[in-house]
Structures are given as structure tokens and as C-alpha cells.
Amino acid sequence: MVLVRYKKSFTAEDELVDWAIRMYSSGAGERMASKIRYYKHMLLVVLRRDSSPIFTHNDLQRKDVMVKPDGELCIIDWEYALRLLEY
């Protein structure tokens, strides 16, 4: 089992891609080198867009909307959330 440290947030897409590639390549070996190069290229192509990303809850139900004591609405249960790219 390989333990890899990760950051809780990334300041740029390049940083996210580098982290993802390190995660994938740790323990992958030399035989996966061409696949790793391909993923690194494609992740940068997919993540670099001029349009804004779309963030979706992906499982919104009535039970996921909570009301705080001050009356403010709060949406919970983000485990199936997705970041989609606008096409």
C-alpha cells in the first residue's frame, strides 16, 4: 500500500494535474510511462478552458436542504458532487 500526501486545495490546474499524475504513477512502474505522459497531456487539455466550470450537487433532495437557526438555507451531502466543463 502506497501512502501519498495530498493538499486540501490547489491554486491552479497545473498543480492539480501534477498531484493526480503523482498519485497515479506512484508504484505504476516504467511500463506505464507512456500512459502517464498521455494522461498528463489530456488532463491539462480537459482542465484548461476559457469558460467557467459548472459545479453540481448531483443528488439534490429535500433532505439535503437545511435551515440554520438564523433562517439561512444550507445545502449538505455533497458526496456525489461533480465539476463539469461547459461545452
Helices and strands as residue ranges (DSSP letters): H 13-25, G 30-32, H 33-47, E 54-56, G 62-64, E 65-67, E 73-75, E 82-84
